[in-house]
């Protein structure tokens, strides 16, 4: 499980980083909202843990902007803001949970476990796609009934995005925003080629095309 941690207090950042790593999570920690935003557009994360009052871009604005761009990664706010209005603003920004400081580290672990349960996030890098098909998010290796294939970077990112949004209709525009980030957006024909390549490896039934709407990944 890969976590983006945004916390500008150096001591608390270090405490949280060490605690999360002790739970065997892959954690990237940053100290300001702008750096967090750059990473969120460049990499795929399973969870955001966000302080609110941070430099450059506050946590509420950071998450609200990501939600506008259809980045639906689960998010937990950790903040000293404890008024009902702050709680309301946090959830309206798109968060999935809200922890008021100070808090026990074990409470954070329990909240993370709840997010994992709700969003079906697996602990390890090995993801089961179908009865005889697995995918390793660390090595980008797809194993289909013993036949192993290392996916190119873009195909791997598309597959991982589908896995996090299974059974949801994903448009070409949404794929472009989330996979290509700051790069020049690809042509629709380019995305169709990547989808075609994934179907060859996963089976035609794995990805459904909804004409004029987008794609749906069918995890089996």
N, C-alpha and C positions, 0 to 999 in steps of 0.2 A: 504494500500500500504506500503510495507516494503522497506526501503532505507538503503543502506550502504554508509555512509559518510566518506571519507578519506580526512582529512585536518590536517596538522601538526601545524598550527598556533592556539594556544589554544584559543585566543580571538575570532578569526573568526569561529573556530569550534563550540564554545559555541553559537555565534550569529546564525549560520546556524542551529544548532540543535534546538534551541528555536523557530526559525522561522518555520522550517519544522514541528515541533511538534504542533505549533499553527494552522497549516493547517490539523492537525489530521493524520499526517503520522507517522508510526512506524519507528523510526530511530535508527540505531546502528552506533555510531561514533567511529572512531579510528584515531590514529596519525601517524602510519607508515605502509608501504606497506606490510610488512610481516604479521602483525596482520590482515590486510584486506584480504590477500590471504587465511589465515587460515579460516577466517569466510566465505569467498566466497565458499570454498570447503565444509564447514560444514553445511551451512544454505542456504535456498532459499530466494533470494531477488528479488524485482520487478524492482529495479533501483540502479545503482551505481552512486554516485556523487564523483568525484575524483580530488584532486589536483595532480599536476605532480611532483613537486620537494619536495618529502617527503622522510624520512629516510628509509634505508634498501632496499626497492624495489620501484623504481619510478613509477609514475602512468602509463606512457606509457608501461613499461615492464610488470607491473601487469596485465593490460588489455590484452596485446598481448598474454600473457601466458594463460589467461582464454579462449580467443578465440581459441587458439590451442587445448584446451581441450573441445571444443564444448559447453562452457558456454556462452550463447548468451544473457544474461541479458542486457537490454539497459543501456548505460553509457553516462554521461555528464562530460566532463572535465571542471574544473574551475581553471584557471591558469593565472599567470602574463606573461607567455610566449606568445608573440603576433606577432612574425614574421610569414611570410607566410610558412616558412619551418616547424615551430612548429605546425601550423595548419594542414599542410599536414601530419606530423608525427602522430598527434593525430588521424586523421581519418584513417590513415593506420594501427594504432594500434587496430582499431575496435570501436571507439566511435560513438555515434549517434548524439551528439551535443557538442559544444565547446563554453564556455563563457570566455571572457577575463576580468581579474580583472583590476580595480575595477568594480563592477557591482551593480545594484540596486537589492534588494531582490525580488521585484516584477517581475523583468526580469527572475530570476530563477524560480519563480512560474509559469510564462507563458511557459517557456521551459519545465518544468515538465508536465504541462497540455498537451503540444504538444506531448510529449513522450507517455503519457497515451492514447491519441487519436490514435496515430500511431500504438501502440502495444496493443490496446484494453485492457488496465489495468483498473480494476474497483477500485473505492475509498474504498469500504467497504469490509469486509471479506466474504460476501455472494456472491458466484459465481453461476450463472445460467448455468447449463450444458445442460439441455433439458427443455421442457415445464413444466414437473412436478418433475424435479430433480435439487436440489441445493446442494452446498457444502460450508461449513464454514471453511475458512483457519485458523481461530483462535482456533476453538474447534475440528477440524478434523471430524466434523459431516456431514455425507451425508444424505440428506433427499430425499427419493424417494417416491413421492406420499403419504407423511405422515409417511412413515416407516423410522425411524431414526437409523443410524448406525454410531458408532464412529470407524473410521478406525485406524488400527495399524499404527505405525510410518512410516514404510517403504512403505506401501501401500498408505498412505497419501502423502508421498514425490513423489512417482511415479505419482500419479494422478495430483499433483500440477505441476510437470514437463510437463506432457502431456498438461495440461491446458494452460501453457505458450508457448507451441509449437504445438498448434492445427493444424491439417491437414499437419503437417510436418512428414516425415519418421524419426523415432528414432530407432537407432540400439541398440542391447543389450549392446554393448560396451559403447555407449553414456550414457545409463541409469546407467551403473556401475560406470562410471567416476563421474557423477553428483550426484548420490544418495548415493553411498557408500564412496565417497571421500577417506579418508585415511584408511578405513577399507579394509579387504581382499575382493577382488572382488568376487561376487557370481557366482555360476554355471548358465548356461543358463536355466537349468531346474528350478532353484529357481526363476528366473525372470518370467518364464512361469507360475509358480504357482501364483505369485502375480497378473499377468495379468488375469489369470483365475478367481481369487477371485474378481477382480474389474469388470470383465464382469458379474459376478453373480449379482452384485449390480447395475450396470449401464445398462445392456442389452448387448447382444452379438454384436450388431451393433456399439457399442460405440468405440471399439478398433479393428482395422483391422490388421491382421497378413499378412505381405508380406514375403513369404517364402524366407529365405536366405538373407533378407535385413533388416527387423525390424518390427516396429509397427507404426501405424498411428492412432491418436486419432481424432474421428469425433464428434466435439461439435455440438449439434443439437439445 
